Amino acid sequence: MLEGSVRKAGNKLRITAQLINVADGYHLWSERYDRDVGDVFGIQDEIATTIVERLKVILVQQDGPLVKPTTQNLDAYQLYLQGRFFWNRRELHRALEYFEKAVSVDPGYALAHAGAADAYGMLGFGYGGDPRVIMPKAKTAAMRALELDSTLAEAHYSFSYVNFVYDRDWPEAARAFERAIELNPSYVAAHYMYGFYLMLVEGKADKAVSEAQRAVAIDPLDGHATGMLCFILWATGRSPEAIPLLEAAIERDPTYFLLHRCRGLAFAAESNYPEAITALEHAAVLSRRDVVVVMELAWIQASSGNTEAAETILKELMARMKQHYVSPCCLAFIQCALGRNDEAFALLEQGYEDRDPVLVTTRVWPQTYGGPLAEDPRFEPFLKRIGWK
């Protein structure tokens, strides 16, 4: 295990690093580095090279430095890291702000373009951005990242995401996901989103779970990776497996809304509506009433027989549509839960015209949100129009 610390004072850095044998706690190596901030990339490579030497690892065809920074601009690098922090927390507008600042500081910084693509892409998936405006920006940023560095896993991931949820070009999405994982097998987001793709597009539940489990194995502390794994478990009928994972993750990070959201879904699948409603209400507060979260809360309220609460949420979202974009597909879920299939299909048609990314979740509607809707004779023809066989 490598552990250490970084301290910064003015333009000075003090980095400590130590390599520990976890079997017996023995320190294999330790070092302290006192350098200028401008040396940060060189320090990264020096530490990596020392560890390789200490562990006597043989790297086949390894030419040049182990750490290959994609920018030499420290300001751009810092802005990118801040953007990724907020992206991981799904504070997408703040993430986009930092990514765009990084691009303005260094227009040739491929990682920053990929980050902007990821922020735009998530905003277009039910997070309040009009997909007709947002998703083309995501695609442009992803393609620019690829132009700048075609060996960058993050760029291929960004491109695959747009092809998956917006263009619905399934073969191209699969190719790009696989290429991202090939270039960086430890890229957490590529694994869990590829799992999401495998579940929705190819219907490969076991392989989808396996990919998401791989993401969690790489970074057990990544709350979003755990949330995505548990969402896939829920959507594939394995909610009992998700609940203990979510409980442990919430204990580590009680403020991340996705974990509470997935906990609510898992309890709803077990018909434990009181716990489900409590969890979704908490997720709604933490997410500042995210559209997808409150939609799911309305669906659970209706499923538990509390149609009045579901109607209240539906009115809230309809009012919010006058202020900013709200996914028509999310509204369709609520109308379906209230037994209004005609209204639901009208909203789905609007989502189809808008190319609402939430449409990709239709593959799992029969098992999750859309039971009554899936029995409607209009449902199968609608799926075929989207691209499902």
C-alpha positions as CSV (number, residue, x, y, z in Angstrom):
1,M,0.0,0.0,0.0
2,L,1.2,3.5,-0.9
3,E,0.3,6.2,1.5
4,G,1.5,9.7,2.2
5,S,0.5,13.4,2.4
6,V,0.9,16.6,0.4
7,R,1.3,20.0,2.1
8,K,1.5,23.3,0.2
9,A,2.8,26.6,1.5
10,G,3.1,29.4,-1.1
11,N,5.0,27.8,-4.0
12,K,6.5,25.1,-1.9
13,L,5.4,21.5,-1.7
14,R,6.3,18.9,0.9
15,I,5.3,15.4,-0.2
16,T,5.8,12.4,2.0
17,A,5.3,8.9,0.6
18,Q,5.8,5.4,2.1
19,L,5.3,1.9,0.7
20,I,4.0,-0.6,3.3
21,N,3.7,-4.3,3.2
22,V,0.2,-4.9,4.4
23,A,0.9,-8.4,5.6
24,D,3.2,-7.3,8.4
25,G,3.2,-3.5,8.4
26,Y,6.9,-3.4,7.3
27,H,8.0,-0.2,5.6
28,L,9.5,-1.1,2.3
29,W,10.4,2.4,1.4
30,S,9.7,6.0,2.5
31,E,10.8,9.4,1.3
32,R,10.2,13.1,1.7
33,Y,10.2,15.5,-1.2
34,D,10.6,19.3,-0.7
35,R,10.0,20.9,-4.1
36,D,8.5,23.8,-5.9
37,V,4.9,23.5,-7.2
38,G,6.3,23.6,-10.7
39,D,8.0,20.2,-10.1
40,V,4.7,18.4,-9.3
41,F,4.7,16.3,-12.5
42,G,8.3,15.3,-12.1
43,I,7.7,14.3,-8.5
44,Q,4.8,12.0,-9.6
45,D,7.0,10.3,-12.1
46,E,9.9,10.0,-9.6
47,I,7.7,8.4,-7.0
48,A,6.2,6.0,-9.5
49,T,9.6,5.0,-10.9
50,T,11.0,4.4,-7.4
51,I,8.0,2.2,-6.4
52,V,8.5,0.1,-9.6
53,E,12.2,-0.3,-8.7
54,R,11.4,-1.2,-5.1
55,L,8.8,-3.8,-6.1
56,K,11.0,-5.1,-8.9
57,V,8.1,-4.8,-11.4
58,I,9.0,-5.4,-15.0
59,L,7.1,-3.1,-17.4
60,V,7.1,-4.5,-20.9
61,Q,7.9,-1.9,-23.6
62,Q,7.8,1.0,-21.2
63,D,9.4,3.9,-22.9
64,G,9.7,7.3,-21.3
65,P,8.2,8.5,-18.0
66,L,5.6,6.4,-16.1
67,V,3.5,9.5,-15.5
68,K,2.5,11.3,-18.7
69,P,0.9,14.7,-17.8
70,T,-1.5,15.9,-20.5
71,T,-0.8,19.5,-19.7
72,Q,2.2,21.4,-18.4
73,N,0.1,24.2,-17.1
74,L,-0.3,23.8,-13.4
75,D,-3.3,26.2,-13.2
76,A,-5.2,24.1,-15.8
77,Y,-4.3,20.9,-14.0
78,Q,-5.6,22.3,-10.7
79,L,-8.8,23.5,-12.3
80,Y,-9.3,20.1,-13.9
81,L,-8.9,18.3,-10.5
82,Q,-11.5,20.6,-9.0
83,G,-13.8,19.9,-11.8
84,R,-13.5,16.2,-11.3
85,F,-14.2,16.6,-7.6
86,F,-17.5,18.3,-8.3
87,W,-18.3,15.9,-11.2
88,N,-17.9,12.9,-8.9
89,R,-20.3,14.6,-6.5
90,R,-22.7,15.3,-9.4
91,E,-22.5,19.1,-8.7
92,L,-22.5,19.4,-12.5
93,H,-22.7,23.2,-13.0
94,R,-19.8,23.8,-10.7
95,A,-17.9,21.0,-12.4
96,L,-18.5,22.5,-15.8
97,E,-17.3,25.9,-14.6
98,Y,-14.0,24.4,-13.6
99,F,-13.5,22.3,-16.7
100,E,-14.3,25.3,-19.0
101,K,-11.8,27.4,-17.0
102,A,-9.2,24.7,-17.5
103,V,-9.9,24.7,-21.3
104,S,-9.6,28.5,-21.4
105,V,-6.2,28.3,-19.6
106,D,-5.0,25.5,-21.9
107,P,-7.1,24.9,-25.0
108,G,-4.9,21.9,-25.9
109,Y,-5.7,20.1,-22.6
110,A,-7.5,16.9,-23.7
111,L,-8.5,15.9,-20.2
112,A,-10.3,19.2,-19.6
113,H,-12.3,18.8,-22.8
114,A,-13.2,15.3,-21.8
115,G,-14.3,16.6,-18.4
116,A,-16.5,19.2,-20.0
117,A,-18.1,16.5,-22.2
118,D,-18.8,14.5,-19.1
119,A,-20.4,17.4,-17.3
120,Y,-22.5,18.4,-20.3
121,G,-23.5,14.7,-20.8
122,M,-24.7,14.3,-17.3
123,L,-26.6,17.6,-17.3
124,G,-28.5,16.3,-20.4
125,F,-29.5,13.1,-18.6
126,G,-32.3,14.3,-16.4
127,Y,-30.2,16.9,-14.6
128,G,-32.0,20.0,-15.9
129,G,-30.3,20.5,-19.2
130,D,-32.2,20.6,-22.5
131,P,-30.6,17.6,-24.4
132,R,-31.1,19.3,-27.7
133,V,-28.8,22.1,-26.6
134,I,-26.5,20.3,-24.1
135,M,-25.8,16.9,-25.7
136,P,-24.3,18.4,-29.0
137,K,-21.9,20.4,-26.7
138,A,-21.0,17.1,-25.0
139,K,-20.3,15.5,-28.3
140,T,-18.2,18.4,-29.6
141,A,-16.1,18.4,-26.4
142,A,-15.6,14.6,-26.6
143,M,-14.5,14.7,-30.2
144,R,-12.1,17.6,-29.4
145,A,-10.6,15.5,-26.6
146,L,-10.1,12.6,-29.0
147,E,-8.5,14.9,-31.6
148,L,-6.0,16.1,-29.1
149,D,-5.2,12.7,-27.6
150,S,-6.6,9.5,-29.1
151,T,-4.9,7.4,-26.5
152,L,-6.8,9.0,-23.6
153,A,-9.3,6.6,-21.9
154,E,-11.3,9.5,-20.6
155,A,-11.9,10.9,-24.1
156,H,-13.1,7.5,-25.4
157,Y,-15.4,7.2,-22.4
158,S,-16.9,10.7,-23.0
159,F,-17.5,9.8,-26.7
160,S,-19.1,6.4,-25.8
161,Y,-21.5,8.1,-23.3
162,V,-22.9,10.5,-26.0
163,N,-23.2,7.6,-28.5
164,F,-25.0,5.6,-25.8
165,V,-27.6,8.0,-24.3
166,Y,-28.1,10.5,-27.1
167,D,-27.2,9.3,-30.5
168,R,-28.2,5.7,-29.6
169,D,-25.5,4.4,-31.8
170,W,-25.1,1.1,-29.9
171,P,-22.1,-0.4,-31.8
172,E,-20.1,2.7,-31.6
173,A,-20.9,3.2,-27.9
174,A,-19.8,-0.4,-27.2
175,R,-16.6,0.0,-29.2
176,A,-15.7,3.3,-27.4
177,F,-16.4,1.8,-23.9
178,E,-14.2,-1.2,-24.6
179,R,-11.5,1.0,-26.0
180,A,-11.6,3.2,-22.8
181,I,-11.2,0.2,-20.6
182,E,-8.4,-1.2,-22.8
183,L,-6.5,2.0,-22.5
184,N,-7.0,2.3,-18.8
185,P,-8.3,-0.9,-17.1
186,S,-8.5,1.1,-13.8
187,Y,-10.9,3.8,-15.1
188,V,-13.8,3.4,-12.7
189,A,-16.4,5.4,-14.6
190,A,-15.8,3.4,-17.8
191,H,-16.6,0.1,-16.0
192,Y,-19.8,1.1,-14.2
193,M,-21.2,3.0,-17.3
194,Y,-20.3,0.0,-19.5
195,G,-22.2,-2.1,-17.1
196,F,-25.2,0.3,-17.4
197,Y,-24.9,0.0,-21.2
198,L,-24.7,-3.8,-21.1
199,M,-27.9,-4.0,-19.0
200,L,-29.9,-1.6,-21.0
201,V,-28.8,-2.2,-24.6
202,E,-27.7,-5.8,-24.6
203,G,-29.7,-7.2,-21.8
204,K,-26.7,-8.9,-20.3
205,A,-27.6,-8.7,-16.6
206,D,-24.8,-10.8,-15.2
207,K,-22.1,-9.2,-17.3
208,A,-23.5,-5.7,-16.3
209,V,-23.2,-6.5,-12.6
210,S,-19.7,-7.9,-13.1
211,E,-18.6,-4.6,-14.8
212,A,-20.1,-2.5,-12.0
213,Q,-18.5,-4.8,-9.4
214,R,-15.2,-4.3,-11.1
215,A,-15.6,-0.5,-10.7
216,V,-16.3,-0.9,-7.0
217,A,-13.3,-3.2,-6.6
218,I,-11.1,-0.6,-8.1
219,D,-12.3,2.2,-5.8
220,P,-14.4,0.9,-2.9
221,L,-14.8,4.5,-1.6
222,D,-16.3,5.9,-4.9
223,G,-19.9,6.4,-3.8
224,H,-21.1,6.8,-7.4
225,A,-19.6,3.5,-8.4
226,T,-21.4,1.8,-5.5
227,G,-24.6,3.6,-6.4
228,M,-24.4,2.4,-10.0
229,L,-23.8,-1.1,-9.0
230,C,-26.8,-1.1,-6.7
231,F,-29.0,0.6,-9.4
232,I,-28.0,-2.3,-11.7
233,L,-28.7,-4.8,-9.0
234,W,-32.1,-3.2,-8.4
235,A,-33.0,-3.1,-12.1
236,T,-32.1,-6.7,-12.6
237,G,-34.2,-8.0,-9.7
238,R,-31.3,-8.4,-7.2
239,S,-32.3,-5.7,-4.7
240,P,-31.6,-7.8,-1.5
241,E,-27.9,-7.8,-2.6
242,A,-27.9,-4.0,-2.9
243,I,-29.2,-3.1,0.5
244,P,-26.2,-4.1,2.7
245,L,-23.8,-2.4,0.1
246,L,-25.8,0.8,0.4
247,E,-25.9,0.7,4.1
248,A,-22.1,0.4,4.3
249,A,-21.6,3.2,1.7
250,I,-24.0,5.5,3.5
251,E,-22.1,5.0,6.7
252,R,-19.0,6.2,4.9
253,D,-20.6,9.0,3.1
254,P,-24.1,10.0,4.5
255,T,-24.4,13.1,2.4
256,Y,-24.3,11.6,-1.1
257,F,-27.9,11.6,-2.4
258,L,-27.4,8.8,-5.0
259,L,-26.8,6.2,-2.2
260,H,-30.1,7.2,-0.4
261,R,-31.9,7.2,-3.8
262,C,-30.8,3.7,-4.6
263,R,-31.6,2.6,-1.0
264,G,-35.1,3.8,-1.5
265,L,-35.5,1.9,-4.8
266,A,-34.1,-1.3,-3.2
267,F,-36.6,-1.1,-0.4
268,A,-39.5,-0.3,-2.8
269,A,-38.6,-3.5,-4.7
270,E,-39.1,-5.3,-1.4
271,S,-42.5,-3.5,-0.9
272,N,-41.0,-1.8,2.1
273,Y,-42.6,1.5,1.2
274,P,-42.1,3.4,4.5
275,E,-38.4,2.9,4.4
276,A,-38.3,3.6,0.6
277,I,-40.2,6.9,1.0
278,T,-38.0,8.0,3.9
279,A,-34.9,7.3,1.9
280,L,-36.1,9.0,-1.3
281,E,-37.3,12.1,0.7
282,H,-33.8,12.3,2.2
283,A,-32.3,12.0,-1.2
284,A,-34.5,14.7,-2.5
285,V,-33.3,17.1,0.2
286,L,-29.6,16.2,-0.4
287,S,-30.0,16.6,-4.2
288,R,-31.9,19.9,-4.0
289,R,-34.9,18.1,-5.4
290,D,-33.2,16.6,-8.4
291,V,-35.8,15.7,-11.1
292,V,-35.0,12.0,-11.3
293,V,-35.1,11.6,-7.5
294,V,-38.4,13.4,-7.0
295,M,-39.9,11.4,-9.9
296,E,-38.9,8.2,-8.2
297,L,-40.4,9.5,-5.0
298,A,-43.7,10.2,-6.8
299,W,-43.6,6.7,-8.3
300,I,-43.1,5.1,-4.9
301,Q,-45.8,7.2,-3.3
302,A,-48.3,6.2,-6.1
303,S,-47.2,2.5,-5.8
304,S,-47.9,2.6,-2.1
305,G,-51.4,4.0,-2.6
306,N,-50.6,7.6,-1.8
307,T,-51.7,9.1,-5.1
308,E,-52.2,12.6,-3.5
309,A,-48.5,12.9,-2.7
310,A,-47.6,11.7,-6.3
311,E,-50.0,14.3,-7.7
312,T,-48.3,17.0,-5.7
313,I,-44.9,16.1,-7.1
314,L,-46.3,16.0,-10.6
315,K,-47.6,19.5,-10.2
316,E,-44.3,20.6,-8.8
317,L,-42.4,19.3,-11.9
318,M,-44.9,20.7,-14.3
319,A,-44.4,24.1,-12.7
320,R,-40.6,23.7,-12.9
321,M,-41.0,23.0,-16.7
322,K,-41.9,26.7,-17.1
323,Q,-38.5,27.7,-15.6
324,H,-36.1,25.1,-17.2
325,Y,-36.1,21.8,-19.0
326,V,-37.6,18.8,-17.3
327,S,-37.3,15.4,-18.8
328,P,-40.6,14.4,-20.4
329,C,-39.8,10.8,-19.7
330,C,-39.6,11.4,-16.0
331,L,-43.1,12.9,-16.1
332,A,-44.2,9.9,-18.1
333,F,-43.1,7.6,-15.3
334,I,-45.3,9.5,-12.9
335,Q,-48.3,9.5,-15.2
336,C,-47.9,5.8,-15.7
337,A,-47.8,5.2,-11.9
338,L,-51.1,7.2,-11.7
339,G,-52.6,5.0,-14.3
340,R,-52.7,7.6,-17.1
341,N,-51.2,5.8,-20.1
342,D,-52.5,8.3,-22.7
343,E,-50.8,11.2,-20.9
344,A,-47.7,9.0,-20.4
345,F,-47.4,8.2,-24.1
346,A,-47.9,11.8,-25.1
347,L,-44.9,12.7,-22.9
348,L,-42.9,9.8,-24.3
349,E,-43.5,11.2,-27.8
350,Q,-42.2,14.6,-26.6
351,G,-39.1,12.8,-25.1
352,Y,-38.6,11.0,-28.4
353,E,-38.7,14.4,-30.3
354,D,-36.3,15.9,-27.8
355,R,-34.0,12.8,-27.9
356,D,-34.3,12.8,-24.1
357,P,-31.4,10.5,-22.9
358,V,-33.7,9.0,-20.2
359,L,-35.3,7.1,-23.1
360,V,-32.4,4.6,-22.9
361,T,-33.9,3.3,-19.6
362,T,-37.0,2.0,-21.4
363,R,-35.4,-1.5,-21.6
364,V,-35.9,-2.0,-17.9
365,W,-39.3,-0.3,-17.5
366,P,-41.3,-3.6,-17.4
367,Q,-39.3,-4.7,-14.4
368,T,-39.1,-1.3,-12.7
369,Y,-41.1,1.8,-13.2
370,G,-43.3,0.9,-16.2
371,G,-45.2,-2.3,-15.4
372,P,-48.7,-1.0,-16.4
373,L,-47.2,0.9,-19.3
374,A,-45.4,-2.1,-20.6
375,E,-48.7,-4.0,-20.9
376,D,-50.1,-1.3,-23.2
377,P,-50.1,-2.4,-26.9
378,R,-48.4,0.9,-27.9
379,F,-45.3,0.1,-25.8
380,E,-43.6,-2.5,-28.0
381,P,-43.9,-0.4,-31.2
382,F,-42.5,2.6,-29.3
383,L,-39.5,0.5,-28.2
384,K,-38.8,-0.4,-31.8
385,R,-38.8,3.2,-32.8
386,I,-36.1,4.0,-30.2
387,G,-34.0,1.2,-31.6
388,W,-34.7,-1.8,-29.4
389,K,-35.2,-5.1,-31.2
